[in-house]
Every structure is written in C-alpha cells, then in structure tokens.
C-alpha cells in the first residue's frame, strides 16, 4: 500500500527538496520488479506499490519507466563497485606483510590494497575479486535483462553503454601507474591497459559462466585471471 502522496511542493510547484531515502526505495523496488517481470511487463504502478510511494513520486524522481530502468542499471553498477571496494584483498608474495596497503597494514599515501606483492599476483587477486562481484546473481540477471531488452527498446542503449564499471577500470589504471612509477612495469597508457585487462577477465567470465546462469568453478576463475595477468605483465614488464 502506498504511504505518501508524493513529495511536498513549494509554492512554485517544485519538489521541496531531495528525498534520497525515497529515491533509493524506488530504485530497489524497480530492480526487483524489472528482474521479476521484465522491462516490457513491469509497470510504474507496481514499482510504486513495492516502494511504498505514490506513482507521482516515481515520476517526480525519474520522469518515467525508461529513465527509471537506466537509473536502476547505474545503481547496480555502483553497488557492484562498492562491493568490490569493501572486499579484503588477498595478494600473496614475499613482501605481503610489509607492503604498504597490504591486508593488516595501513596503506601509505598514494597506495592501494593491491599494491603489495609482485604485479602478476596482485592482478590475479584483483581479477578473482572482479569475477566474484560481477557474476553475483543479481548483477548477472540485470545484465541479461539489459541485453534482451535493448534490441526491442533502442532508447535503453545508455543502460549498456558503459560496459565494465568505471570505478574498477580506474582502480586498475591507478595501480598500473603506481607500479610504473616504481619501475616494476612500463605501462605508457595505464587507462587503455586497464580497460583491456578488465574486459578480458569480464568477457571470459561471462562466456564461461553462460552470462551468470552457471556457477564459475574456482579452477576456471583462477585460470582466467592468471592468463589475463600473465598477458599484461609480459607486455609491460621492464
């Protein structure tokens, strides 16, 4: 049952102010409804009911179903990136205990949690975490939904335009730049190398898991990440 009549309005008829809690509730409800019903069958009325807001509130925040779907996909990307950032890395190597930013130590300024150990081990550990986060059940289901709907609804193309989460690519680029500065690697274009590395891991993971419909075995995930790390390190080792 709906519990509001939309946002309070000023004398000019505009919403009185941002309502992040309601916006988040709408997005969460939208993800659930879109995954359950598909884009075409999902309705703003049902989403509003599940979010416990009025239909007008949904329109005030998003303008319509199309923009709400795109916002839901973007929110899911941010959730995936946040889940990755919150994870504890596992970077083996002889200097792990002393490495700035290694588990159990305080990261020095300008370092990250995957800066310990040697490059191959760090990239492999990073890749394993990327696969674990990107292939979780909800993220995989929403990705399949976007692919299935975009051909019938070209206006939804912005929902799949970004590809891999920007935050993950940026993180790898920064890590490669730091290892280049330290003299371990020589990566002239860290951003491009990062996009290629993440894309290789993600696409192989999607292919071997049939787009998240089958669990990816640990051995397969390890092989994907070790192979991608080996390619990058061989290409850019000093």
Secondary structure, 3 states (H helix, E strand, C coil): CCCCCCCCECCCCCECCCCHHHHHHHHHHHHHHHHHHHHHHCCHHHHHHHHCCCHHHHHHHHCCHHHHHHHHHHHHHHHHHHHHHCCCCCCCCCCCCCCCCCCCCCCCCCCCCCCCCCHHHHHHHHHHHHHHHHCCHHHHHHHHHHHHHHCCCHHHHHHHCCCCCHHHHHHHHHHHHHHHHCCCECCCCHHHHHHHHHHHHHHHHHHHCCCCCCCCCHHHHHHHHHHHHHHHHHHHEC
